[in-house]
């Protein structure tokens, strides 16, 4: 491990700012395009997929649940993508892995736009939909780690936290792009939207796909990977080697994700359920969530920059502890039915609590692993945790609300998520100087 790190320091001259900025912009753009494809399914699942791809004579709610069950399959498939593309990224290069994830994501998303509905082919319609959603999940599972490393492994060590935080802007950008696409097609008459209009955001992905592949193919390879390759330090079985050499670090990455990923889905997804439960207009909640996300995109860069000054652990601890502190006040502010206070709750929950963690996470988890197995280690820790943290948190929160008809059990649940990550941080070494 030390050999690779010293080679990186000794054999690599500092990358010119202009070249680094080009890598950052290209990486964020490619990231946003891939996450557009992943998120556009969620919007369609809520609006039309229940009616179009599941039995027409079933209860509409059952159809919607079926569409969201297929949505969840994307999360289940993400660890597989992390393993496959972690291997490719550590064995053949970060750029090669990222080009392949975009190829698969583009194919799956465009394919969804061409699918026949249940009325035309019966049960094969939902089967094909689930299959393509699984492909989306596999691609996204390899995307996050590669997008992070392409930036962080080219950044100067003293600014790695700030530059690595930029990789997260692609996730927010993809969400905004997918929302804008469906807002545009919903302007069509309802019959046209249901008949063919919903397909347009999926079919438009072919343009995004082509542009994204061009951008990624023109990117230079990660500096750290090139140094390891020249030194003969690439691994033939990086996933197995990561598990063998870094089991503690993989568990750390998973523990760090619990509060970050679980808290995000409570603030951004379950909050919509709770808002409806207490009688807050959907428009108020949706505008608040969008506002909070835009502010967080700026805040995460500031948190990443702060981690370069005071360390990764202190900044991440701010976010994890803030999550516990905000747990009860978050719902108290929603209960006021005051629009400014509702928006304040959403901004504090995302930009402060979640923002401090997600802005620091890319640099922190990358610095836990040695170069030759870094992609695999990051992908394993990040994607396996997403099933249990982000995948289950909104479901558990909704179950608690249904059982107790109150917010306090969900607030306690947030505190538990926070404590898991705080304990993980206590056993995680500071990585800023690595």
LINCOR-V878785 format. One record per residue. N is the residue number from 1. PHI is phi in degrees with one decimal (none if undefined). OMEGA is omega in radians with two decimals (NA if undefined). Layout:
# LINCOR-V878785
N;PHI;OMEGA
N;PHI;OMEGA
This chain:
# LINCOR-V878785
1;none;-3.10
2;-62.6;-3.12
3;-61.3;-3.12
4;-65.2;3.13
5;-63.1;-3.13
6;-68.7;3.08
7;-62.2;3.11
8;-59.6;-3.09
9;-71.7;-2.99
10;-84.3;-2.96
11;-96.7;-3.08
12;-110.0;3.01
13;-76.0;-3.13
14;-62.5;-3.13
15;-71.7;3.10
16;-56.8;-3.11
17;-57.6;-3.10
18;-63.7;3.13
19;-66.7;3.14
20;-66.0;3.12
21;-62.7;3.10
22;-62.5;3.12
23;-64.1;-3.13
24;-62.3;-3.11
25;-62.1;-3.13
26;-65.8;-3.13
27;-66.9;3.12
28;-63.2;3.14
29;-63.2;3.12
30;-63.7;3.10
31;-61.2;-3.13
32;-62.3;-3.14
33;-66.4;3.14
34;-70.2;3.14
35;-73.3;2.97
36;-56.2;-3.13
37;-61.9;-3.10
38;-69.6;-3.07
39;-78.5;-3.06
40;-62.6;3.09
41;-63.6;-3.10
42;-58.9;3.11
43;-65.1;3.14
44;-66.0;3.13
45;-61.9;-3.13
46;-73.6;-2.99
47;-98.7;-2.94
48;-134.6;-2.97
49;-63.7;3.12
50;-60.2;-3.13
51;-76.7;-2.95
52;-92.1;-2.99
53;-116.5;3.13
54;-128.7;-2.99
55;-46.5;-3.09
56;-67.3;-3.11
57;-89.2;3.13
58;-82.9;3.03
59;-57.9;-3.14
60;-53.6;3.14
61;-65.0;3.11
62;-65.0;3.10
63;-62.3;3.12
64;-64.9;3.10
65;-62.6;3.09
66;-63.0;3.12
67;-64.3;3.13
68;-76.0;3.03
69;-64.3;3.05
70;-64.9;3.07
71;-59.3;-3.13
72;-64.5;3.13
73;-60.9;3.08
74;-62.2;3.11
75;-72.5;3.12
76;-63.5;-3.10
77;-79.9;-3.05
78;-62.0;3.09
79;-59.9;3.08
80;-61.1;3.08
81;-62.5;3.10
82;-61.4;3.14
83;-67.5;-3.08
84;-63.9;-3.06
85;-82.4;2.96
86;-63.4;3.09
87;-62.2;-3.14
88;-62.7;-3.10
89;-65.2;3.13
90;-81.1;-3.08
91;-91.1;-3.00
92;-118.8;3.09
93;126.3;-3.13
94;-65.2;-3.08
95;-63.3;-3.14
96;-59.4;-3.14
97;-63.9;-3.10
98;-68.7;3.07
99;-64.9;3.14
100;-66.9;3.12
101;-62.2;-3.14
102;-70.1;3.09
103;-60.9;-3.12
104;-67.8;3.13
105;-62.6;3.13
106;-63.3;3.11
107;-61.4;-3.09
108;-65.5;-3.09
109;-68.6;3.09
110;-62.7;3.12
111;-63.0;3.09
112;-61.5;3.13
113;-66.3;-3.13
114;-102.3;-3.02
115;-64.0;2.95
116;-71.9;-3.09
117;-89.6;-3.11
118;-61.2;-3.14
119;-63.3;-3.07
120;-94.0;-3.04
121;-127.2;3.08
122;66.8;-2.99
123;-65.0;3.12
124;-67.3;3.12
125;-65.1;3.10
126;-66.2;3.10
127;-62.9;3.13
128;-65.7;3.13
129;-63.2;3.13
130;-63.5;-3.14
131;-60.8;-3.14
132;-70.5;3.08
133;-66.1;3.07
134;-61.7;3.10
135;-63.7;3.07
136;-59.3;-3.14
137;-64.4;3.10
138;-60.3;-3.13
139;-65.3;-3.12
140;-68.0;3.11
141;-64.4;3.09
142;-92.5;-3.03
143;-75.3;-2.95
144;-60.7;-3.10
145;-61.5;-3.14
146;-65.8;3.12
147;-63.0;3.10
148;-66.7;-3.03
149;-70.1;3.13
150;-59.7;3.11
151;-87.9;-3.00
152;-64.6;-3.12
153;-78.9;3.05
154;-105.5;-3.07
155;-82.2;3.02
156;-65.3;-3.05
157;-54.4;-3.09
158;-72.7;3.11
159;-124.3;-3.04
160;-64.3;3.13
161;-59.6;-3.12
162;-66.8;-3.09
163;-68.0;3.14
164;-63.7;3.13
165;-63.0;3.12
166;-61.2;-3.11
167;-60.0;-3.11
168;-77.1;3.12
169;-65.8;3.11
170;-64.4;3.12
171;-64.2;3.11
172;-64.3;3.12
173;-64.2;3.10
174;-64.2;3.11
175;-63.3;-3.13
176;-65.8;3.13
177;-61.8;-3.12
178;-66.9;3.10
179;-64.1;-3.14
180;-64.0;-3.14
181;-62.7;-3.12
182;-76.1;3.03
183;-61.6;-3.12
184;-66.8;-3.07
185;-74.3;3.09
186;-71.2;3.06
187;-71.8;3.08
188;-67.8;2.99
189;-55.6;-3.01
190;-55.3;-3.12
191;-62.6;3.13
192;-70.5;3.11
193;-62.0;-3.13
194;-69.2;-3.07
195;-73.0;-3.07
196;-144.4;-3.05
197;-62.7;-3.12
198;-63.9;-3.12
199;-73.4;-3.00
200;-59.2;3.11
201;-60.1;3.11
202;-74.4;-3.13
203;-67.9;3.11
204;-64.8;-3.12
205;-64.5;3.12
206;-64.6;3.10
207;-70.2;3.11
208;-61.5;-3.13
209;-60.6;-3.12
210;-63.4;3.13
211;-65.4;-3.14
212;-64.2;3.11
213;-63.6;3.10
214;-61.1;-3.12
215;-62.2;-3.06
216;-72.8;-3.14
217;-66.6;-3.11
218;-87.4;3.14
219;-72.6;3.00
220;-72.1;3.10
221;-68.6;3.10
222;-55.9;-3.13
223;-62.5;-3.12
224;-63.6;3.13
225;-65.1;3.13
226;-61.7;3.12
227;-64.0;3.13
228;-65.8;-3.14
229;-65.6;3.13
230;-65.7;3.14
231;-85.3;-3.12
232;70.6;-3.06
233;-104.7;3.08
234;-73.2;-3.07
235;-99.4;3.09
236;-78.3;3.10
237;-131.1;-3.00
238;-62.7;-3.12
239;-64.7;3.13
240;-64.9;-3.14
241;-69.0;3.09
242;-63.1;3.12
243;-65.2;-3.11
244;-71.6;-3.03
245;-90.0;-3.02
246;-129.9;3.14
247;-62.4;3.14
248;-64.7;-3.12
249;-67.5;3.08
250;-63.3;3.09
251;-63.7;3.08
252;-61.4;3.13
253;-59.5;3.11
254;-66.4;-3.14
255;-63.6;3.11
256;-64.6;-3.10
257;-75.2;-3.01
258;-59.4;-3.13
259;-70.7;-3.09
260;-64.5;-3.07
261;-73.9;3.13
262;-64.0;3.11
263;-63.2;-3.14
264;-60.9;-3.10
265;-73.8;3.02
266;-70.8;-3.08
267;-70.7;-3.01
268;-100.8;-3.10
269;-114.0;-3.11
270;-65.2;3.13
271;-58.4;3.10
272;-67.3;3.08
273;-65.0;-3.12
274;-67.1;3.11
275;-59.5;3.09
276;-66.4;-3.13
277;-61.9;-3.10
278;-95.5;3.03
279;90.9;3.08
280;-84.5;3.14
281;-57.5;-3.14
282;-57.6;-3.12
283;-62.2;3.12
284;-62.2;-3.13
285;-68.9;-3.10
286;-64.9;3.10
287;-63.8;3.12
288;-62.7;3.13
289;-65.3;3.13
290;-64.1;3.11
291;-61.5;-3.13
292;-62.2;-3.12
293;-67.4;3.12
294;-63.3;3.13
295;-64.9;-3.14
296;-65.0;3.13
297;-61.5;3.05
298;-79.8;-3.08
299;-62.5;-3.09
300;-63.7;3.07
301;-66.7;3.12
302;-67.3;3.09
303;-65.0;3.10
304;-62.1;3.11
305;-66.2;3.10
306;-63.6;3.14
307;-65.8;3.05
308;-72.4;-3.10
309;-91.7;-3.01
310;-113.0;3.12
311;110.7;-3.12
312;-70.9;-3.06
313;-60.7;-3.14
314;-59.9;-3.12
315;-68.6;3.13
316;-64.2;3.12
317;-64.5;3.08
318;-57.4;-3.13
319;-65.8;-3.10
320;-66.0;3.13
321;-69.1;3.11
322;-59.9;3.11
323;-61.2;3.11
324;-67.5;-3.12
325;-64.6;-3.06
326;-84.8;-2.98
327;-53.3;-3.14
328;-76.8;3.13
329;-58.0;3.13
330;-56.2;-3.12
331;-75.9;3.07
332;-61.5;3.12
333;-66.1;3.08
334;-64.5;-3.10
335;-67.1;3.13
336;-71.0;-3.06
337;62.6;3.09
338;-88.5;-3.07
339;-56.9;3.12
340;-60.2;-3.13
341;-72.3;3.06
342;-63.2;3.13
343;-65.9;3.09
344;-61.6;3.13
345;-60.0;-3.11
346;-67.1;3.13
347;-68.0;3.12
348;-63.6;-3.12
349;-64.8;-3.08
350;-90.3;-3.02
351;-69.6;-3.12
352;-94.6;-3.05
353;-65.7;-3.11
354;-73.3;-3.09
355;-59.8;-3.14
356;-63.7;-3.13
357;-79.8;-3.08
358;-70.1;3.09
359;-72.6;-3.11
360;-100.5;-3.03
361;-55.6;-3.08
362;-57.5;3.13
363;-70.3;-3.06
364;-63.1;-3.09
365;-70.6;3.10
366;-64.4;-3.11
367;-77.1;3.10
368;-75.8;-2.98
369;-118.3;3.05
370;-74.9;-2.95
371;-55.7;-2.98
372;-69.4;3.09
373;-128.3;-3.01
374;-65.5;-3.13
375;-59.0;-3.12
376;-65.4;-3.13
377;-63.6;3.12
378;-62.6;-3.10
379;-64.2;3.14
380;-61.5;-3.12
381;-62.2;-3.07
382;-71.7;-2.99
383;-82.7;3.09
384;-63.1;3.14
385;-65.2;-3.09
386;-64.2;3.11
387;-66.9;-3.03
388;-82.9;-3.11
389;-89.0;-3.11
390;-69.0;-3.09
391;-69.5;-3.05
392;-97.2;-3.03
393;-56.7;3.14
394;-64.1;3.11
395;-67.0;3.12
396;-64.9;3.13
397;-62.9;3.12
398;-65.0;3.11
399;-62.1;3.12
400;-65.9;3.12
401;-65.0;3.11
402;-65.3;-3.08
403;-76.4;-3.00
404;-108.8;-3.12
405;52.3;3.13
406;-154.2;-3.08
407;-88.7;-3.01
408;-61.6;3.09
409;-64.8;3.12
410;-70.1;3.08
411;-62.0;3.09
412;-63.0;3.11
413;-60.6;3.08
414;-61.3;3.12
415;-64.5;3.10
416;-62.9;3.08
417;-58.3;3.13
418;-61.4;-3.10
419;-63.6;3.11
420;-60.4;-3.14
421;-72.7;3.10
422;-61.4;3.10
423;-62.6;3.10
424;-59.3;3.14
425;-61.4;3.14
426;-62.9;-3.12
427;-102.2;-3.14
428;-99.9;-3.14
429;-79.8;3.09
430;-67.4;-3.04
431;-113.2;-2.97
432;-58.5;-3.07
433;-84.9;-3.10
434;-76.9;NA
